[in-house]
């Protein structure tokens, strides 16, 4: 029997990572793999990259690795390089040093374990690191993703929610998130696999860590003061173990406003993190329709020519 630990979505949260390292070490697995998103959505990306490298753990590349590399290399829309709503992304990209940037740029999109070739690891799905498998994913969709790999065990992250789906010829597992879980449990989360030929079992591990230190990292690093609305929403995600950033962006789009700090109060009144996604999406559509129906103020007259 081979035991493989898989963790993902650390997101620059060093205290959570250190707690998981301690727990993984106590479990003494035969190998450890990392499902990407070492960086982004948190203040200490380069420290996480350095620590994973020191541990000798192989990782795939998540969408947030691609995201911050695009900012570092200015492969984004030109106004993103100056607009205040993108201040957090610029800060996190600048926080990476050259060594960390080179490391994440060299990460593959998919990995198989040398010790357990029956396991295939991706960040999101086999075809994209920005597409996810979560509790809302239909069984038909899960089966379609599973059919894209030859291995009987498909492992992923990205959605920050643990998931196990048994299929007739294998299983699909989302290992959850180390740094920003979205299942209302603030503990750092990862998965431990037991693989024995055609048999596979998974244990979801949840580890207490010093979340107050992570909050201090937000503050002392300068991320909270320079990251605008995004940094404040990410700290809410940390404290509440629920998504806030993407719902805020969707709410701002529906309302027709720029997602800046001054809009956070109105968003918090509108948003309930425990509301089912379909109900939230329905209210967003209603908000969008009402925003469209509000008459626009008349344009100011052009000044007379001299």
C-alpha positions, 0 to 999 in steps of 0.5 A, spaced: 500 500 500 502 506 498 500 513 502 500 519 498 498 526 501 496 532 496 495 539 498 493 545 494 491 552 494 495 555 500 495 562 497 500 565 501 498 563 507 505 561 511 502 559 518 497 554 515 502 551 510 507 550 516 501 547 520 500 542 514 507 540 514 507 538 521 501 534 520 503 531 514 510 529 517 506 526 523 502 521 518 509 519 514 506 518 507 510 515 502 510 521 497 507 528 497 504 532 491 501 539 491 495 541 487 497 549 485 495 556 487 501 556 492 501 564 491 495 569 490 489 571 494 494 572 500 500 576 502 506 571 503 507 568 496 514 567 495 515 564 502 510 559 500 514 557 494 520 557 498 518 552 503 514 548 498 521 547 494 525 546 501 520 540 502 522 537 495 514 537 494 512 537 486 507 541 484 502 543 478 501 550 476 494 553 478 491 559 475 493 564 480 501 562 478 499 564 471 495 570 474 501 573 477 506 571 472 501 575 467 502 581 471 509 581 472 510 580 465 505 586 463 501 581 459 494 584 462 490 589 459 494 596 460 489 599 465 490 593 469 497 596 471 494 602 474 487 601 476 485 601 483 481 595 483 487 591 481 492 594 486 492 587 490 494 583 484 500 588 482 502 588 490 502 580 490 506 580 483 511 585 486 511 581 492 514 575 488 522 575 488 525 572 481 527 565 484 519 564 486 517 567 479 522 562 476 519 556 480 512 557 479 513 559 471 516 552 471 511 548 474 507 543 469 499 543 468 499 536 471 503 531 475 502 523 476 505 520 482 512 516 481 510 512 487 502 511 485 502 512 477 494 510 478 493 518 481 493 524 476 493 531 479 491 537 476 489 544 479 482 545 476 480 540 471 484 536 466 483 541 460 484 547 464 487 550 471 481 555 471 475 551 471 473 547 477 470 541 480 465 542 486 459 540 490 455 544 484 458 540 479 453 535 476 455 527 476 455 527 468 460 533 468 464 529 473 464 523 469 466 527 463 472 530 466 474 523 469 474 520 462 479 525 460 485 522 464 487 514 463 488 514 471 483 511 475 484 517 481 483 524 478 485 529 484 484 536 483 483 543 488 481 550 485 474 550 488 477 550 495 471 545 497 473 538 499 469 533 495 469 525 493 466 522 487 466 515 486 465 512 479 464 505 476 471 505 474 475 510 479 474 516 483 475 524 483 477 527 489 478 535 490 482 536 496 480 542 499 484 548 501 490 549 505 490 557 505 483 559 504 477 554 505 470 555 503 466 550 506 465 554 513 471 550 516 477 555 517 482 549 519 487 548 513 485 542 509 488 537 505 487 529 503 491 523 504 490 517 499 491 510 500 492 506 494 493 499 493 492 496 486 485 498 484 483 500 491 483 507 493 481 510 499 481 518 501 482 521 508 480 528 509 485 532 514 483 538 517 488 542 521 488 547 526 493 553 525 494 560 528 490 564 523 491 570 528 498 570 525 496 570 518 491 576 519 498 579 522 501 578 516 496 581 512 497 587 516 504 587 517 506 586 510 502 592 507 498 587 503 491 590 507 493 597 506 495 597 499 491 591 496 484 595 496 477 592 496 480 585 494 485 585 500 479 586 505 475 581 502 480 576 502 481 577 509 474 576 510 474 569 506 480 567 511 476 569 517 469 566 515 471 560 510 467 562 505 467 566 498 467 574 498 471 576 492 468 573 486 461 574 489 463 582 490 466 582 483 459 579 480 455 584 484 459 590 482 458 587 475 450 587 476 450 593 479 454 597 474 459 599 479 467 599 479 469 594 485 472 599 489 472 599 497 467 604 497 462 599 495 463 594 500 458 596 505 452 596 500 455 589 498 455 586 505 448 588 506 446 584 499 450 578 500 449 572 505 455 567 504 450 562 506 445 563 501 445 557 495 449 559 489 443 559 485 439 564 489 444 569 489 445 568 482 437 569 481 438 576 485 444 578 481 440 577 475 434 581 478 439 587 480 442 587 473 435 588 470 433 594 476 440 597 474 439 597 467 432 600 468 434 606 472 434 612 467 441 615 466 442 622 468 442 627 462 449 629 459 452 635 461 451 640 455 458 642 451 461 649 453 460 654 447 466 655 443 469 661 444 
